[in-house]
Amino acid sequence: MTDIAELEKKAWTGDYNAMEEVARAYRFGKGVEEDRAKAQEWHEKRFLILEYLAENGDIDAMDRVAHAYRFGKGVEESEEKAREWIAKFRSASEAQMAEIAREEAVKEKKEAEKRISLLKKRAEAGDAEAMLDLAVGYRHGRGIEIDLEKSRHWLKEWDRAVKKKKKGARG
């Protein structure tokens, strides 16, 4: 286990996880003499930092503040305030997940555009496989917007390329 002096040093830097460990150490007398008043002081310091972070949009801190209110850790127990913070936490989490989903969609779109660009270059250079992949992509909207006219165009180009290849193999 970490020495209590080291933990307190970390806790004084604002490390709320270290603050929790220090509070527990004093609460249960682990590595120090049991001192419930000191444990409560550390819980209060921790709560103050968490509340500040939560009020400034830190989602993890919102969850921890809700927990603190729910169980009276560093603050007077309040089921109502716990519910309020849980609602804030859920709302912020959903917003964060939506933002992550948007970012992923943008990333996927860019990757798809890059793949389509490479396929077009290969198809324009006579690569029959790329032509067929483009035809399928345009037909079914795989990585690209559905465009039946372009799908037919690349299918015809593929057909020509395959026939040309067969003719060359025979002749």
Secondary structure, DSSP 8 states (H G I E B T S, - for coil): ---HHHHHHHHTTT-HHHHHHHHHHHHHTSSS---HHHHHHHHHHHHHHHHHHHHTT-HHHHHHHHHHHHHTSSS---HHHHHHHHHHHHHHHHHHHHHHHHHHHHHHHHHHHHHHHHHHHHHHTT-HHHHHHHHHHHHHTSSS---HHHHHHHHHHHHHHHHHHHHHHH-
